[in-house]
Amino acid sequence: MNIYEKAGDFLVNTSQLIIGGVILANIMEQNINAITIYAIGVATVIVFLVGAYWLYRISKKK
């Protein structure tokens, strides 16, 4: 396992934690706009997963 695969794993794990954080933030029912939290969470998860895919592809080329 090289550094690109490890970085990809890190991004996948981080995106899973973000999903959990978004769900917990909405369960807690604080004074937070749910649509904003979901939008930021989804956008961040998509960016992290695209980055993880990109890193996996780089690791397989070498």
ZAPANU-10559 format. One record per residue (C-alpha): z, x, y; residue in one letter. Coordinates in steps of 0.001 Angstrom, whole numbers, padded with zeros to 6 digits, always signed. Each point is the difference from the previous one (the first is absolute). Last residue first. Example, Ala and Ser with C-alpha at 12.3 -4.5 7.8 and 13.67 -1.06 7.14 Angstrom:
! ZAPANU-10559
+007140+013670-001060S;+000660-001370-003440A;
This chain:
! ZAPANU-10559
-010747+002336+003222K;-001752-003326+000521K;+002867-001909-001671K;+002550+001076+002593S;-002238-001098+002883I;-000409-003433-001561R;+003758-000333-000431Y;+000516+000934+003654L;-002491-002636+001161W;+001642-002640-002171Y;+003409+000889+001442A;-001363-000185+003548G;-001551-003390-000699V;+003338-001116-001442L;+001917+001246+003051F;-002370-001664+002470V;+000103-003283-001930I;+003797+000106-000191V;+000262+000628+003735T;-002315-002884+000862A;+001838-002340-002359V;+003388+000922+001425G;-001105-000237+003637I;-001532-003420-000603A;+002926-001250-002088Y;+002556+001107+002594I;-002006-001528+002838T;-000413-003280-001849I;+003714-000141-000790A;+001111+000366+003634N;+003395+001630-000171I;+003238-001679+001025N;+001594+000772-003343Q;-000705-002145-003014E;+001315+002476-002609M;-002682-001201-002420I;-002719+000991+002461N;+001243+003560+000335A;+000465+000193-003767L;-003650-000918-000623I;-001231+002515+002561V;+002264+002693-001413G;-001211-000611-003538G;-003633+000289+001086I;+000876+003162+001915I;+001666+001451-003085L;-003129-000614-002055Q;-002092+001673+002710S;+002308+003015-000159T;-000460+000257-003752N;-003787-000060+000365V;+000128+002580+002801L;+002239+002325-002031F;-002252-000335-003032D;-002971+001010+002151G;+001930+003009+001327A;+000793+001006-003586K;-003639-000407-000992E;-001136+002118+002931Y;+002580+002714-000723I;-001181+000561-003553N;+001044-001547-003287M;
